[in-house]
Amino acid sequence: MANESALPTSSLGNMGIPDITQAETWELLKNEPNAVLIDVRTQGEWQNVGIADISELGREMRLVEWVVAPAGTPNENFLADATKDLDPDTPVVLLCRSGVRSQAAGSAMAEAGFTRAYNILGGFEGSAQATGWRDNLPSANTPDQG
């Protein structure tokens, strides 16, 4: 296990799990071989906006909707799908567009016993003029801007 004192210590989010920056997320994923990144946005967002690209780290992220579009209803299978084959001590970083859904999803994971759930502060939310995350971290499947 990595040195836990080197792990992110950013402020707690509104619902109780720590918020970490995109740069802290990258470092956590780079330094913790069992860490998992879960994107909780909708299928439409993955297809039309893109997804984070962590292939440089030899990783793939999990895509698990927190709410199902277009109805906006809760994904009843979220916890089962998001936590499949994960130990409750696994570092789990959650991502959505702005950080609201991922904070709620992370809180649900914490309530289910996951002790190292983190929310990405500010979310994915790349602009049409830029590729990648807000802090210029890699993204994939960026839609055609033309």
URWODA-V48680 format. One record per residue. N is the residue number from 1. RES is the residue in one small letter. SS is DSSP state (A for helix, B for strand, O for the rest). OMEGA is omega in whole degrees, -180 to 180 (999 if undefined). D_LAST is the distance of its C-alpha to the last C-alpha in Angstrom with 2 decimals. Layout:
N|RES|SS|OMEGA|D_LAST / N|RES|SS|OMEGA|D_LAST
//
This chain:
1|m|O|-179|45.63 / 2|a|O|177|43.90 / 3|n|O|-176|45.47 / 4|e|A|178|44.64 / 5|s|A|179|45.37 / 6|a|A|-179|42.26 / 7|l|O|-178|40.05 / 8|p|O|179|37.99 / 9|t|O|-180|40.14 / 10|s|O|-175|37.68 / 11|s|O|175|38.66 / 12|l|B|177|39.14 / 13|g|O|-177|36.55 / 14|n|O|-177|37.61 / 15|m|O|171|38.69 / 16|g|O|175|40.48 / 17|i|O|-177|38.43 / 18|p|B|170|37.47 / 19|d|B|174|34.12 / 20|i|B|-180|32.85 / 21|t|O|176|30.02 / 22|q|A|179|27.15 / 23|a|A|176|29.03 / 24|e|A|177|32.22 / 25|t|A|-179|30.47 / 26|w|A|-180|29.42 / 27|e|A|179|33.02 / 28|l|A|180|34.52 / 29|l|A|-180|32.54 / 30|k|A|-173|33.44 / 31|n|A|-180|37.11 / 32|e|O|-174|37.90 / 33|p|O|-179|37.67 / 34|n|O|180|38.08 / 35|a|O|-177|35.59 / 36|v|B|174|32.97 / 37|l|B|-180|29.55 / 38|i|B|177|28.85 / 39|d|B|-175|25.58 / 40|v|O|178|26.78 / 41|r|O|-179|23.55 / 42|t|O|177|22.84 / 43|q|A|179|21.43 / 44|g|A|178|18.50 / 45|e|A|178|17.75 / 46|w|A|-177|18.16 / 47|q|A|-173|15.80 / 48|n|A|-179|13.02 / 49|v|O|-178|13.50 / 50|g|O|-180|15.13 / 51|i|B|176|18.67 / 52|a|B|-179|20.76 / 53|d|O|179|21.52 / 54|i|O|-180|25.25 / 55|s|A|176|25.78 / 56|e|A|179|26.92 / 57|l|A|-178|29.84 / 58|g|O|-174|30.50 / 59|r|O|168|29.63 / 60|e|O|179|27.66 / 61|m|O|176|27.21 / 62|r|B|176|28.44 / 63|l|B|-177|26.20 / 64|v|O|-179|28.54 / 65|e|O|172|27.61 / 66|w|O|174|29.86 / 67|v|B|-178|29.23 / 68|v|B|178|28.15 / 69|a|O|3|25.42 / 70|p|O|-176|25.32 / 71|a|O|-178|28.98 / 72|g|O|180|28.90 / 73|t|B|179|32.16 / 74|p|B|175|33.43 / 75|n|O|-177|32.99 / 76|e|O|-179|36.66 / 77|n|O|-174|36.14 / 78|f|A|-176|34.33 / 79|l|A|179|37.32 / 80|a|A|-178|38.36 / 81|d|A|-176|34.93 / 82|a|A|-174|34.15 / 83|t|A|-178|37.61 / 84|k|O|178|38.30 / 85|d|O|179|40.26 / 86|l|O|173|40.06 / 87|d|O|-180|43.15 / 88|p|O|177|43.45 / 89|d|O|179|43.62 / 90|t|O|173|40.26 / 91|p|O|-178|37.89 / 92|v|B|179|35.03 / 93|v|B|-176|31.98 / 94|l|B|-173|29.94 / 95|l|B|169|26.36 / 96|c|O|-178|24.40 / 97|r|O|-173|21.74 / 98|s|O|-180|24.22 / 99|g|O|-178|27.52 / 100|v|A|-180|29.33 / 101|r|A|-179|29.16 / 102|s|A|176|29.71 / 103|q|A|179|32.73 / 104|a|A|179|34.16 / 105|a|A|179|33.55 / 106|g|A|177|35.17 / 107|s|A|177|38.07 / 108|a|A|178|38.61 / 109|m|A|178|38.71 / 110|a|A|178|41.15 / 111|e|A|179|43.31 / 112|a|O|175|43.33 / 113|g|O|178|44.81 / 114|f|O|-171|41.96 / 115|t|O|-176|43.25 / 116|r|O|178|40.31 / 117|a|B|-179|37.28 / 118|y|B|176|34.82 / 119|n|B|177|31.94 / 120|i|B|-179|28.94 / 121|l|O|179|29.13 / 122|g|O|176|25.93 / 123|g|O|-177|24.21 / 124|f|O|173|20.86 / 125|e|O|172|18.59 / 126|g|O|180|15.93 / 127|s|O|179|13.73 / 128|a|O|-178|9.96 / 129|q|O|-176|10.81 / 130|a|O|172|13.00 / 131|t|O|179|13.55 / 132|g|O|178|16.92 / 133|w|O|-179|19.47 / 134|r|O|180|20.37 / 135|d|O|178|22.84 / 136|n|O|171|20.44 / 137|l|O|-171|21.97 / 138|p|O|171|20.18 / 139|s|B|180|17.79 / 140|a|B|177|16.71 / 141|n|O|177|14.40 / 142|t|O|-176|11.61 / 143|p|O|178|8.94 / 144|d|O|-178|5.55 / 145|q|O|-176|3.81 / 146|g|O|999|0.00
//
